[in-house]
């Protein structure tokens, strides 16, 4: 959302970015020309009845916001917000594009939201998905002509910072993501524990925060020597880790189109990823610019990590090809697809 908003406003468009959360919780930087609105409507619901009332209130507020902006197009991300936006937009005669950011059949979306998604998505002007597999799933909900695949863009490291991107690679395995069941960090810790005895000078660093942090720290403490695993929390500049990482691992059980993986490849890291639904198989060319292993396979992940740790030349070979991701999923190519979509659905002024 931040990348899209910044790009559009730099092209001269008026952009308003609205979230149910407060602006105080923002993490990514926005161009100051982006109009930022935080509705502060994420209060928990104590009952199903209260939840219904809260969501009806959110619909009313979102509807007022859309009407006040008088936009040419509305773009919504994530199932719950998509449903609320589609309801809020009834009768406003504004094109509404909804977008799924994970593979829905694998996500833990509550049943009532999934039912509403099935009923309402066909009312959208267009549904944007990130992978072919999710596109096939979406075709069970609506006409294929209303579905557009646009992968997440990857920004070349050279355009992000004045700091040189080359740095000495250290004996470091890096992983990034929310500390939640989806990301499979429990599998990663077990796999690292299985090989650490053969590579005691290597360290595993996990960037991110989440509800499983205490359990993961306990697991690491039980299986590995102190200091061999670091949970670094949320960091503002993950690229500082990526520049010196020798191996990057994505251990997810499911994804949409994993930003962390393409960012690591853009920085020339040798990468290992689970071949989970969806994204990695469309990003990593197995044996060419990275390695793919099966989800939940501790032994397979440990073997792949052992292979790369033991072979510096192989790490360098994979990393040298990994940077091609900036061409394959370049920022300008992704933005051109969004622009083409808007040209199709927004009436000419």
Secondary structure, 3 states (H helix, E strand, C coil): CHHHHHHHHHCCCCCEEEECCCHHHCCCCCCCCCEEEECCCCCCCCCHHHHHHHHHHHHHHHHHHHHHHCCCEEEEECHHHHHHHHHHCCCCCCEEEEECCECHHHCCCCHHHHHHHHHHHHHCCEEEECCHHHHHHHCCCCCHHHEEECCCCECCHHHCCCCCCCCCCEEEEEEECCCCHHHCHHHHHHHHHHHHCCCCCCEEEEEECCCCHHHHHHHHHHHCCCCCEEEEECCCCCHHHHCCEEEEEECCCECECCHHHHHHHHCCCEEEEECCECCHHHHCCECCCEEEECCCCHHHHHHHHHHHHCCHHHHHHHHHHHCCHHHHCEHHHHHHHHHHHHHHHCCCC
